[in-house]
Amino acid sequence: MSAGPAPKRGLQRAMLTICAMTATIMQALDTTVANVALPYMQGSLSASLDQVNWILTSYIVASAIMTAPVGWLAGRYGRKVLFVVCTTGFTIASLLCGLAGSIEQMVAFRLLQGMCGAGLIPLSQAVMLDSYTIEERGQAMAIWGMGIMLGPIMGPTLGGWLTETYNWRWVFLINMPIGIVTVIGLLIFMDETDTRREMRFDWFGFIALAVGIGALQLMVDRGEQLGWFGSTEIQIELIVAIAGFYYFFAHSLTTSEPFVRFELFRDRNFVGGCLFMVVLGMTVFATMTLSALFLQLVLGYPVMSAGMMLAARGLGTMVGMLGVGRLLRVVEARTLIFVGMILIAGTMYQLVYFTNMTPASTIISVTVVQGLGLGLVFVPLSTAAFATLPANLRTDGTAILTLVRNIGSSVGIPVVVATLVNSTSVMHAQLAEHITPFNAALQSPDVRAIIDPETDTGRALIDNLLTQQAQIIAFGNSFKLLMILAIISIPFLLIIGKSGLRRAGAPAEAAAMD
């Protein structure tokens, strides 16, 4: 195994950790921070609902496509150069988004922001892995993971506060000081990695993969809005996605220099990490989306209050990540992942039975425990995935791991939202079947004193009650789907070998062996 760059010490490591964290938080925040500001952007930019949705779609698609070549670009031009260019580009694109005067400009600048931001998370993870010894990687991944997990949780709350207190443009302009400080820190404290100028770029493989990922992202992002496979656009995007992935794999498996380094998938820990990361991407982000909708639609909380309650998940995640860095020195990563997945599945089971009468204290306690489970899974998973991977494949590995997590989240959210919408309609229809003149409950004098089905007001009230109950059942069905997904993913632990991190002080080569 390649030893890789020597771990950093002292001030240099501290500053590199800060730079990696700020870059991670910027990118993670921007995946969700703009969501709550969309209605304000729509009015300010004179855009339709379909047009304003492209502000989110353009960022997601560009980020997904440009994540894949991060490993090649870092190997060809150097990790430091790429990190500085990506951070600078992301900062400039944020400024342009804040100054955009039309919907066309905003979509173009968000494309640029997504392209530049795609490299921030895999590069920051690679920097953290190289800056710490193998015995300290659990601690390093705990620090780095807090930015990954807390960013999407804090995003809606921070975006809502900035929009209400100042202006929607500050959702983007807030990145300016953070980006400038990060670039300066990288220029001063980061060492350049070895470059391989002779590397040839596999254009066909990249274009095929970009077409496949781009079409898939468009399909899952616009599917619910267009009625899924009843829409000609969605059908075309599915065909294009299948064709793109087919040509990518057919080409990559027959060429001498494929775009993606498939030797990554010879490492069982990395393969297991990728499988778990897809599941984690689906469950984490889908649960966040469902929880926010439940708090607002069923319990009637305003956006800011819902955001503050969901921040409890971030508290649990922080506690889990702070503790798991030390636990990895005495407990196997697989054990911690197992415990974390059980906690996640258990909280999903509790969420199934939430109603409009569930108190806030119960919601917060369940959310904190779920955050704890996420912390126990994410850090050991990120650590174990790279425990036996050669150092020269590390940047490629972080790029692929980020890509599969993004794909998991982009697929998971539309699936659970579609389940929620369809289940609500079905449950509403089934409940409405029991609203008849022969229903004994409706004939009760006490009920008729409040709800009279013979009046327009009474019928409207009945419909509102049916919709609320249908939504509660639909949310329960969606949470149950995520619970089942979490449970059936647990056997993937059999793929992951021993991390060896609990043998503190052992040589890196020995510690990485199964």
N, C-alpha and C positions, 0 to 999 in steps of 0.2 A: 504494500500500500504506500502511496506517496505521502511523505510526511507533511508536505504543504508548508505555507509560511509559518515562521516562528510565532508563537503566541505573544501578544503585546503585554506590557506591564505599565504600572504607574499612571502618569498623566496622559500618555498617549492612548492607553486603553480606555481610560475614563472618558476622554474627549471623543474617541471613536464610538463608544457606546452611546453617548449623548447624540452624536450626529446620526447614528443608525436609528435611534429612537425617534428623533424629530422627523426624519424622512419617512419612517414607517407610519407615524401618527398622521402626518399630512396626507399621505395617500389613503390610509384607512378611513380617515374622516371624510374625505371627498367622495367616497362611494355612497355615503348616506346624508351628508350634511346639506346637500342641495335639495333633497326631497321636499322638505317642508316649505321651501321658498318658491316652489314651482308656481303656485297660484299668483304670487306677487310678480314673478318674472313674466307670466302670461299677460298680465295687464300692462306692465311696463314696456314689454317688447311687442305688444299688439299681435300676439300669436294665438292660434287656435289650440285646443287641448291636444290634438294629434301632433301639432308642431312642437309644443313645449315638451312633450314626452321624449322627443329626440334629444333634448338636453341630457337626459339620463342615458338613453340608448347609445348615443354617439360615444360617450365616455366609456361605457361598459364594453362595447364592441372593440374600440381602439385599444383599450387596456388588455383585453383578452388576446387579441391578435399579436400585439407587440411583446407579450410576456415570453412567448416561445423563443425568439431569437436572442434573448438576453445572454444566455450562456455563450453563444457564438461571438457576439459582439464583445463580451468581456475578454474572451480568449484572443480575439483578433486585435483589439485596440487597448486592452488593459482595463482592469476593474475600476481603478481610480478615475481614469478619463471618462469612462461610461457613467459612473456614479455622479461625477460633477456635471456632466452634460445633461443627464436626466433630471437632476435636481434643479439646475439652472433653467432648463426648458419648462419644467413643471411650474416653477415660480413665475416665469414670464407669462406662461399660458394662464395662470391664475389671475395675474394683473389684467391681461386682455379680457378674460371672462368678466371681471369686475367692471371693465370699461365698455363692454359690448353695447352697441346701440340698436341692434336688430337681431331677430331670431336666427338669421343666416350666419351672422358673425358669432353669435353665442355657440351654435352647433359646431362651427369650424374651430373655434378656440377650445371647446370641450374635447373635440377630436385630438387636438394637439396636446391638451392636458392628459388625456388618457394614454396617448402614445408615449409621452415622457414619463408619466407616473407608473407605467407598467414595470419598469426596471427597479423601482425604489424598494419594494418589499423583498424580492429575491436577492438584490445586491446587499441590502442591509442585513439580511439573514446570513449571507455568506461572510460578510465582514465580522459579524458577531461570532460565527463558528471559528473563524481563523484567529480571532483576538483572544480566545480562551483555550486552555488546555482541555483535553477530553474529560478529565475529572470535573472541570468547572462548567462544562457545556450545559448541564441542567440549569445552573444559575443563570447562564447567559440567555438560554432560550426562555426562561421565566421572565427576564427583563424585557426581552424582545417581544415575547408573546403578549405582554400587557398592552403594548401599542396596537397589536393586531386585533385583540379582542375588545379593548376599550374604545377604539376609534369608532366602529360602527354603532356601539351602544351610546356613546356621547354625541354622535353626529346629529341625530334629530333634535336633541335638546339644545345643543349649541347653535344649530341652524335656526331653530325657532326663536331663541333668545336674541341672536344677532339681527334677525329679520324684524322682530317686533321692536327692539330697542333702537336699532340704527337703520339699516337698509339691507335689502337682499344682496346688494353688491358686496357687502362685508363678509358674506359667506365665502367669497373667493379672495378678497383682499387681505383677509387675516393670514393667508399663507405667505404673504410678502416678507415680513420680518423673520419668520421661522425659516423660510427658504434661504434667505441671505445669510443668516447665521450658520445654517447647515453647510452651505457651499464653502464659506470661509473656513469652517472647521475641517472639512474634507481636504481642502487644498493644503492646509498646514500639517495635519496630523496623519493623514492616510498615506501608506506606502503603495507604490504601484506594483502590480503583479506582473509575472512574466507574460510576454505576448508572443503569438505565433503568426507572423506576418504572411507565412505561406498558406494559411488556411483559406480554402475556397468556399465561397458562399453558395449553398445549394438553393438557387432561385426557384427551381421547379418545386422542390419540397416545401419551401416557405410559402409560395403562392398557393399551393394545394391546401396546406394546413390553414393558411389565413382565410381562404374561401370557405373551408369546412367550418372553422370556428366562427367566422363572421356570420355565415348563414344560420348556424345553430343558435347563436346569441340573438339574432334578429327574430328567429322563430319563437324562442321561448319568451322573449321580452314582449313581443307584439301578439302572441297567440291568444291570450285572454281578451285583449281589446278587439281582435278581429274574428273571434269565434272559432279559434283553432282550425281544425282540418276542414271545416266548412268554408274556409277562405282560400281563394286561389293563391294569394300571396304566401300563405303559410305552407301550402302544398309545394309551391315552387322552391321555397327556402329549404324545406325538408329534402327535396331531391338534390338541390345544389349542395347541401351539407353532406349527404351520403356520398355524392360523387367526389367532393373535395377530400373527404377522409379516405375514400377508397384509393384515389390516385396518390395521396400522401403515403399511405402504408405500402402500396404496390411499388412505388418508386423508392422509398426509403429502405425497403428490405432487399432491393436488388442493386443499389448503387454502392460504390466503395466509400463515399463520403456523404452519409446522410445528414440531413439538416438537424435532426434530433439524434443525440448519441445514445443508441439503444443499449450500449453496455451498462447504462444506468440500471436497466431492468434485470440485470443478472444478479443484482444484490437483493436478497430476499427481504432485508429490513426496509429498503427503499420501496420495494413493491408493496409491502404491507402498509408502509406509511402513506403511499399514494391512495390505496384503497380506503383506508381510514379517513384520509383528508377529504376525499369526495363526500363521504358520509357526514363528516363534521361540517363541511361547507353547506350541505343540504339542511342539516338539523339546526345548526346555530343560527344562520341567517333567516331560515324559514320560521323558526320559533320566534325570533325577534319581530318579524313582520306580523305573524299571527297575534302575538301578545299585544303589540301596539294597536292593532285593529280591534282586539277584544276589549281593551281598556276604553277605547273611544266609542265603539259602536254599541257594545252591550252595557258597559258600566257608565258611559257618558262622561268620561274624564276629558278635559281639554288637552290639547297637544302638549303643553308645557308640563302639566301634572302627570300625564301618561309617561312623558320622557323621564321625569324625576323618579317615578316608580320603577321604570325599567332600568334606571341607573343602579338599582340594587343588584342586578345581575353582574354589573361591572365590579361592585364591591366584593361579591362572592368570588368572581374570577380573580381579582387582585389577591385576595387572601389565599386562594388555591395556588396561584402561581408563585407567590412569595414563599409558601411552605414547600412546594414540590421541588424547588431547586435543591433544597437540603435533603429531602426525602430520597431523591434519586441516588444519593451516595450510599444509602443503606437498604433501599427497596428497589426491586427490578422494575424497569419501565413498564413492562407488560402488566404487572400487578396494579400499578397506579392507573394505567389506561382502563383496566377491567373495572376497578372501583369507580372511576369517573363515569364510564358508560352506564354502570348500574344506577348511579345517582341521576344521570340525565334521563334514563328510561323511567326511573321512579318518579321524577318530577313531571315528566310527560303524562304518566298515569294519573297524577293528581290534577293536572291541567284539564284532563278529559272531563272531570266532574265539576269544573268551575261553572258558576251560574251568575246571574245578575245580583244574587244575594251574597256572594262571596265577599267577606270583609277584606279591606286593604291590607290588614296585618297578615292574613293568610297568603295573599298574592305576593307580598314582599318576601315572606319567609321562604316560600317555594322558589321564588326567583333567585334569592341568594344561594340556596342549595344548588340550583341548576348552574349558576355561575361558578360555584365551587367545583362541580363536576367537570365543567368545561376547562377550568384551570388544571385539573388533575389529568385530563386527556391531552390537551394541546401541547403542553411542555414536554412530557415524556415522549409523545409521538414525534414532535419535531426533533428531539434529541436522538431517539432510537433510529429514525429514518436515515441519519447521517453517521451513525456509530461505526459502520463498516464500509462506508463509501470512500473511495480514494479521494484525496484532497483535490486532484486535478479535475474531478468531476463535480466538485461542490457547487460551483456557480450554476452549472447546467441543472444539477439536482434541485437547487432552490427555485429555479425558474419553473421547472416541471411541477414541483410540489405546489407552487403558487397558482399555476395554471389549472391544475386539477381541482384545487379548492375553489377557484373562481367559477369553473364550470359547474361544480357541485352546487354552489350557491345560486348560480343563474338558472339552473334547472329546478332546484328545490323550491324556490320561491314561487315561480309560476304554477308548479304542480299543486302546491298546497293552497294557493289562492284559487285555482280552478276547482279544486276539491271543495273549498269553502263555498264558492258561488253556486256550484251545482248542487251540493248537499243542502244549502239553504233553500233553493227552489223546490227540491224534492220534499224536504221536511215540511215546508209551508203547505204544499199541496196535500200531503198526507194528514196534517193536522186540520186543514180546512174541511176535509171529508167528514169530520166529526161535528162540524158546526151546522146543525140541522134543527128544525123545530121540535124534533123528538129527543133532543139532548136534555137529559134530566137536569144537568147542572145549570143550563141556561133558563130553565123554567123556575128555578128557585127565586122566591121573592127578594131575598137578600141580594142575589146577583143582578136581577132585573132592575133593582133600585140604583145600581151603579152602571150596568151595561144593558141597554135595551136594544136588542138586535133589530127591532122594527123601526128604529130611527137612523138617519144618516150618521149622526154622531156616534151612536152605539156601534154601528157596523164598522166605522173607521177605527174606533177603539179596539174592537175585536181583531181587526186586521193588524193593527200595531202590535197587539199582544202576540198574535200568531207569528209575525215576523221576528219579534224578539226571541220567542221560544225556538223558532226554526234556526235562528242564528246561533243560539246557545248549543243546540244539538250539532249543528254543522261545525262549529269550532271544536267541539268534543271529538267529532269524527276526524278532523284534520290533525289534532294533537295525537289521536290514537295512531294515525298513519305514521307520524314521526316516531312515536314510541316503538312501533313494530320495526321500523327501519333501524333504530338504535339497537334493539335487541338482536336482530339478525346479523348485525355487523360485528358482534362480539367474537364469533369464531375466526374472524380475520386475524385475531391475536396469534393463532397457530402459525401464521406465516412469519411473524416477526420473531427473530431470534433474541437471545439474551443481549442486553445492551452493554453489560460489563461495567457500567458506570459506578456500581456500588463498590467495586474494588478500588477505592481511592488510593492513589499513589502508584498504581500499576502502570507499566509502560503502555503507551498508546496502542502499540501493535497488539499486545496481549489483551488489553482491555476491550478491543474491538472484536475479538473472536467470539464465536458462539461456544 
